[in-house]
């Protein structure tokens, strides 16, 4: 499955990056992970927003 995702990212016209961000829950204090595939120029925006 991972190979299929990587292959589809390489075929796209834009260069994309898979970003994984660790987010702490305010209620329980547990950590969860938020994943997204974003264009390279939007990576910092994704990481900075809460």
C-alpha positions as CSV (number, residue, x, y, z in Angstrom):
1,X,0.0,0.0,0.0
2,X,2.8,2.4,0.8
3,X,4.5,1.8,-2.5
4,X,1.2,2.6,-4.3
5,X,0.9,5.9,-2.5
6,X,4.5,6.8,-3.3
7,X,4.1,5.9,-6.9
8,X,1.0,8.1,-7.2
9,X,2.8,11.0,-5.6
10,X,5.6,10.8,-8.1
11,X,3.2,10.9,-11.0
12,X,1.5,14.1,-9.9
13,X,2.5,17.3,-11.6
14,X,3.2,19.1,-8.4
15,X,5.7,17.9,-5.9
16,X,3.8,16.7,-2.8
17,X,4.9,15.8,0.7
18,X,3.3,13.5,3.2
19,X,3.3,15.3,6.5
20,X,2.6,13.7,9.9
21,X,2.0,15.9,12.9
22,X,1.7,14.8,16.5
23,X,-1.2,16.6,18.3
24,X,-1.8,16.5,22.1
25,X,-5.5,16.2,23.2
26,X,-6.5,18.9,25.7
27,X,-9.0,16.7,27.4
28,X,-7.0,13.5,28.0
29,X,-3.4,14.6,27.4
30,X,-2.9,11.7,25.0
31,X,-1.1,12.2,21.7
32,X,-2.6,11.4,18.3
33,X,-1.2,11.8,14.8
34,X,-2.6,13.9,12.0
35,X,-1.5,13.0,8.4
36,X,-2.0,14.9,5.2
37,X,-0.5,15.1,1.8
38,X,0.3,18.7,1.0
39,X,2.2,20.6,-1.7
40,X,5.8,21.4,-0.7
41,X,5.1,25.2,-0.3
42,X,2.3,24.5,2.2
43,X,4.2,22.2,4.6
44,X,5.1,25.0,7.1
45,X,1.5,26.3,7.1
46,X,0.2,22.8,8.0
47,X,2.7,22.4,10.8
48,X,2.1,25.8,12.3
49,X,-1.7,25.6,12.5
50,X,-3.3,24.0,15.6
